[in-house]
């Protein structure tokens, strides 16, 4: 299946699935944005689609507590989250804890959602949801096929349950990981982003519109987006922003809903700190590159928008593993230190063959038949992509 370096247009035979139930989780904003985009595409194609939050399906406020604990951990004790990731998430042989016991607590509420939606395909886009559907499929309780949409470049063990019917992955590298560990069907469909993210990607060649979008016209310095996710989590982001200003860049730092961080960033001369952003495509099209720490949804949105990505000070656990996978695939630079960060941005923010190659590599991830692959019943799906 050929990949395309432009906005995707869904093609292929008319699939069979008519009603989808997408199972997300409000852990940050990335999983929900994927679920919303998939649901929107399905509805535009004449299908029915509903989205439920697996955290809301857990009893007695357990989901909210789990979300709060995770956010607190990655904010205040990221080393502890790294240890938990190593224990619960890292791929490897041998018996280790998994998410199935926790997922079972959501089973009754989930099955009620399945009945009410009358869905003929369930689509987990979060790993706990994949454990839930896999467990129910393996025991025969869930009679509806389950297609897992794995949104991470580094596949971890909580995504993998042999009860699920198939897995859709952002890269062939991720699909190979799934096939290796489960032996079941795994396809490469590319990342899921709103088509509005696909822009010109030429960087400094479109300087005036980019400067207006980033909020400071006329400075003549390349705008660099620094992402800290929906929760504004990162390692000494003010220091990173100050470093970029010092070396002639114009940092635009996403602090999510972290107002304290936004105020600290806004106090640094030369830094733009917009707070919560509602028009990410416009903002990305106003920047020349992105500094990332998590290999999450903002990173793939940047790739769709034609921005080179440089990973710096990644979050422990999924962030570190994800950016290493992206770097190995030629999708980002992984800067070891401040000097490496500045060197990468110097090379990638200006026009030239190196930037062009990086933009092309990012755009090549995206496929033109994602919706058709999603809606296809498992019996229609080949064993490899």
Secondary structure by P-SEA (a helix, b strand, c coil): ccccccccccccccccccbbbbbbbccccaaaaaaaaaaaaaaaacbbbbbbbcccccccaaaaaaaaaaaaaaaccaaaaaaaaaccccccccccccaaaaaaaaaaaaaaaaaaacccbbbbccaaaaaaaaaaaaaccccbbbbbbccccccccccccccccccccccaaaaaaaaaacccbbbbbccccccccccccccccccaaaaaaaccccccbbbbbbbccccccccaaaaaaaaaaaaccccccccccaaaaaaaaaaccccccccccccaaaaaaaccbbbbccccaaaaaaaaabbbbbbcccccaaaaaaaaaaaaaccbbbbccaaaaaaaaaacccccaaaaaaaaaaaacccccaaaaaacccccccccc
